[in-house]
Amino acid sequence: MTTLVETSEEEPTMAVARTIAEIAWHGADYDISEPEIAQFCKEAQSYLFDGRYPDLVNLLLTSADQVLKKTSEKDMECIFTVISNLVSKATSPDDALAMADQIANKLTVQPIDKPVSRIKILFHLYNVLENPYGRFLIFKRVLKLAVAGKVPELIVPTFKRMDSFIQEWNVSESDKRDIFLSATNILKDQKGYTKDSYTFLVKYLATFAAADSSYLNEAKEEAVRAVIEFVKSPDMFQKHRSGDQSIYLCDLLDMPAVKQLERDSKYAPVYRLLEIFLTGRLSDYLEFQAADAATLKNYGLVHEECVTKMRLMSLVGLATSSSGEIPYVVIRDTLKVADDEVEYWIVRAIAAKLLEAKMDQLRQVVIIGRCTERVFGPAQWQELRRGLSGWKENINNVSRIIAHAKAAQGGIPQGV
């Protein structure tokens, strides 16, 4: 078989053409195969000389199935890399996209066979393409190939750059939806990526607006999954951080894709459960459990685990609404625990970084320094806005004082 040695811009393409021809007519009678090979190479050379790159790619792919089947992974990667490089020579974005699509179509057939090499080639094709939307389409092919080829772990590292990819591709909400859903489904089966999967699930749900009433229905199952995963998670309370993004779970409560569950006869209990965990107290949960234990059982929720989480959530609720101090007795009654268990739950909340607090055992109160907001809706944004405005005004006042001091004394005051 021909060995591909790149000695000029033209030679690799013609070497590939001859290799493909030899594979296509391998085993044929010599008198028949040699003219066919020569004709194939002559046609390829003509297309290359005339700059008819779409025709050249089409010709080189005529026996792609046999190339994929009969060559080693190294030779396959070499052949398809050379073919993919022709995409960069296209005279128009439409031609480049059509050529890339044609190559990707060949690579995504029989994904179980040499999936790692196929993904490598697709990523090379991605880098060759300059069209942002074309890159998006190739990335979608990569995701599908990785799943079908049972090698999803290969593309998981790329999810860390998903935000920059989305910005580069400049795709529609519908396209984002497809990518986010694929990402969350891939990650949920990968060990150690539970929160990352949840991040993409929430991003998927966020792509649905209230005006998308015709599409909201397709998000119901994922909305239910988001609620149940949050309730089940022992260490997910109000928000979690993934990369440079914080996901506010209260936003989940008001998302149209999730909000629709409230009006659904089948899923209304699920929405009510989310409301309780984000805004209610332990007593609300116990009332729900007593009236509708079937919902908990149907979704695999363990009552004892729910009680544990609700105690922590209830403690955060107390801290949020307090004036800075919470008596032990209030915590005891709210969490429904014994007197000697109060400090244990305070310590757990501090360890989970839900609170920054000090316990005054003499006075039997906990002094709250900071607490995580259980919800982060319009009221919280308004409070944050007021705080930032106050800080800005304070900084402006300091700047004015310094400026006046400079003017009066010709320099910065000694005390500043």
N, C-alpha and C positions, 0 to 999 in steps of 0.2 A: 504494500500500500504506500502511496505517496506520503513522504514526510514533509510537513509544512514548516518551511524555514523562511522567515520574513527577511528578504534582502532588498525589497523595494516596495513601493505602494501598490503596485499592480500584481506582483507575483503571488502573494498570499491568496488573493481571490481566485486566480487561475489554478493554483495548487489545490484549492478547495474544490473548484469545479471538476478537476480531473479525479480527485478522490471520490467525490459524489458519483461521478459517472462510472468509475470502476466498481463501486459498491452496487450501483443499480444493475450493472450487467455482469456482475460476478457469477461465474459458472456457465455463462453462455458460450456458445461455440466461438472460437477465436475469430474466424472469418466474419462472423456477424457482429461480435461485440466491439472489435477495434474500430470499424467505421462509425458505429454509434457513439463511441466514446469521443472520437475525433470531431464528429458533428456537434456533440453537446458542448465541447470545449470551444469550438469555433463560434457557436452561437453566444456563449457566455462572453467570449472575448469581444464580440461585436457589440453587445450591450454595454460592456464596460468602456469600450473605446468611445461609444456615442453618448455616454452618460445617461443611459436608460436604466437607472438603478432599480426602479420598481419592477421592470421586466426581468432584470438580472436576479433580483431576490426571488421572484416568482419561479424562475427557471431552477435556481439552486435548491428551492424547497420542494421540487417535484418528487424527489426521492427522500424527503426528510424522514419519513416513517422508517425506511430501511436504515438510514444513518443512525437514528435513535436506537434501533433494535440491534444492529450488528457491530457498532463501534464500541470501544472502551469509553469510560467516562472522560478520560483525558482527551482522547481524539474528538469525542462529541463536543466537549467544551471548546476545543480549538476551532472546529468547523463552524459552530454556531456563533462564536465570538467574531470570526471574520465576516460572517453573513450579517450579524448585527451591526458591525461597523459601517456597513453600507448605508444604514439609516441616516448617519450623519452627513452623507453626501447628497441627500434628497434636495431637490431644488425648491420645494415648497413644504410648509408644515403639514398640509393634507397628505402629500406623498409620504412624508416621514411617518405620520401616524398610521397610514394604511400599511406600510411596510412592517412597522413594528407590530401591528395587530396580526398580520399574516404570520410573522415569526412566532408570536406568542401563542397563536392558535395551534401551531404544530407542537410546541413545547408542552402544552397543557393536556394533550391527549396521552392516555396511559400514565398518569402521574405516579403510580406505584413504582414504575421502572426508572431507576436513577433519579429520584426526586431531588437529591442534594445538588447534583449537577444542573438539573433543569432550573432550580431556583437561582443558582449562581449566574446562569446565562440570562435569566430574566432581570436580575439586578444590574447586570452589565448593560442590558438593553435599556433599562430605566435610566442609567447614567448617560447613555448615548443620546437619548431623546432630550431635546431642548424645550419642547412644548409642555408646559406645566400640567395641562389637563391630560395629555398623553401619558405623562408619568403617573398620574392618578390611576388611569385605566390599567397600566402595567402593574402598579402596586396591588390593585384589586385581584389581578390574575395571580400574583405571588401568594396572596392570602389563601385563595381557593386551592392553589396547587399544594401549599404547605399542609393544609388540612386534608385534602384528598390523598396526598402522598404520605400522610402520617408522620410528618416532621415539623409540627407547628413550633417546636422550640427554636427552630432556626430563625424565625422571623420575630420572636418575642423582643429581642433587643431593639428592634427598630421602633417599637411602640413608645420608647422614651422620647423620641423626636416627633411624635405625632402632631403636637401643636404647631411646630414649625412647618411640618409637611402640609398640614391643612391650610396654613396661611399661604404657603407657596403655591399650592394647587388652585386656591381661590375657587373652591367648588361650592355647589348649592347645598342647602340644608338637607335635601334628599340624599345627596352623595355623601355628606358627612355622616348621615344616619347609617348608611350601608357600612361605612368603614368602622364606626364606633360599635355597631352591633357585631361585626365580625371580630373585632378586637376583644370585646368583652367575652364572647363565646369561646375564643381561643384561650384566653387567660384563665377563665374559670376552671379549666381542666389542667392547668399548670400549677404545680406545687409552689407555694410561696408567693403567689400573685393574686391572692383573694382581694385585697384592697385595690390593686390596680384594675382588676376586672370590674370591681364596683365603680371605680372612677369612670371607666368607659361606659358602663351601663347608665350612670346618671347623665353623662354627656349625650348619650343616645336619646334618653327621655327628654332632655332639654331642647332637642331639635324640633319637638312638636309644639306648635303654637295653638292657642285656643281657636284660631281661625281655621286650623287644619282639621276640621271636624270629620271630614271624609277619611282622614288617615289615622286619627286618634285610636280607632278601634284596633289597629294592628299593633299598637303598643301596650295593650292591656296585659298580656302575659308577662312582658318584661317589667311593667310597672309593679305587678304583684311580686315578681321575683325580687325587685329592688326593696320593696317593703319587708318581705320575709327575710332577706339576707341581712338587712339592717337590724331587725329584731333579734335574729339569731346570733349576730356577732357579739362576742363578749367584750370587745375592746373598741367598738365603733359607737360613739355617743352623739356628738353634735356635728363634728366635722372631722375629716382626716386629710392628711397631706399626701399628695402624690406628685413627685417632681417639684415643680414650682407652683402648683395649683392647690388651693384648699377647696374641698367640696363641702358646701354647707347643706346639711341634711334637711334643714327647715325649708330650703328652696324646693326640695323634693316634695314636700307637703303641698306646695302651691303650684307645682308644675301641672299644666293641663293634662299631660299624659297620665299623671297620677291622680289628679283631682277628679277625673272622670270615674274613678272607682267608687267615689262617694255616691254616685247616682246609679250604680250598677247593682242590681238585686243580688247577683252572685258574689261580687267582690266588695260590697259595702262594708262588711265586717273587717276586711283586711285594711281598708282605709281608716276605719275607726281605731283599729289597733295601732296604726302609725300615729294617729292623733294623740292617743294615750301616751305612747312612748316619747313623743316630742313635747307635749304640752301638759300631760296629766300627772297624777300622783299614783302611788302604789294602790291606794284605795280604788281608784278608777279601774286599774288593771284587774284587781281581784273581783270587782263587780262584773267586768267583762268576762272573766274566766268562769265565773259561776253561772253566767247566763249562756255562754257560748263556748264551752270547752271543745266542741266539735271542730271549730275553726282552728284552734291550736293543734289539735291532733291531725287534722287533714294536711297541714303544712309542716308537720314534723317539729313543732315547737314544744320544748320541754318546759313545763310549768315552773319548776324550781329555778331553771336558768333565767326565765323571764322575770321572776320575782327578784333575783339577784340584780339584774340590770335595772329594773324599775326602782329598786332602792337607791341605786346610785343616781339615776335620773331624777328621782324625787329629791334627793339631797341637793343636787345642783339647782333644782327648782326653788328650794328653800333659800339657797344662797343668793340666787338672782333677785328674789323678792324681798330679801332682808335689808335692814339698815346698816349692816356690817357685823352684826352679832346674831347668833342663833343659840337659844338655850338648848341644853342637852335634852330636856324633856320634850321639846317640840320635835327634835330629831327622832327621839324614841317613839313618839306617838305616830309620826308620819311614816317612818320606816317599819313600824310594828315590830320592834325588837326589844330585847331586855335592856335594862339600864347598863349592864356591864358590856353590852355589844355596841353602844353608841360610838365610842372612840375607835373601835375596829372599823366601822363603816366610814368614819371621817378619814382614817389613814388610807383606806382603800381608794377613796375619792381623790386624795392627794397623790397617791401613787399612780393613779390613772391620768393625772394631770388635769383633772376636772376642776380642782380647787387649789388655791394657795391660801393656806389658813394656819392659824395657831390655836391650840386648845388651852383654855384657861380652866384647869381642873378645880381650882379653888372656887371660882364663881360658877362652874359648870356651864360654860358657854364656849362656843367656837367662834373665833374672830376671823372673818373673811377678808383676805387681802385681794384676791381676784378669783373669778369663777368663769367657766366657759358658759357662754349663752346657749341655752337649749334650742332657742329659735333665733333666726337672724333675718327677720322680715323688715318691713318698712320702718317700724318703730326703732329697731336697732340701727338701721342705716341712718335714720334721722339723728339718733343720739351720737353716732360716730361723726356725722357731719358737724354737729354742734361742737363736739370735742375738738375736731380739727380746726374749726373756725376760731375757737378760743385759743388754741396753741398758736395759730397764725397771728392773731392779734397781739398775743404776749411777745412773740418774736419781733413784731413791728415796733412795739413799745420799747423793747430793749434796743433795737436799732436806732430809734429816735433819740433815746437817752445818750447813747454812745456818740451819735452825730453832734448833739448839742454840746456834749462835754469836749469833743474835739475842737469845736468852734470856739468854745470859751477858754480852753486851756492850751490849745495847740497840740493836743495829744490825747491818748486814751487815759481815763482816770486810773489812779493807782489801784483802786479796789475792784476794777472789772477784770 
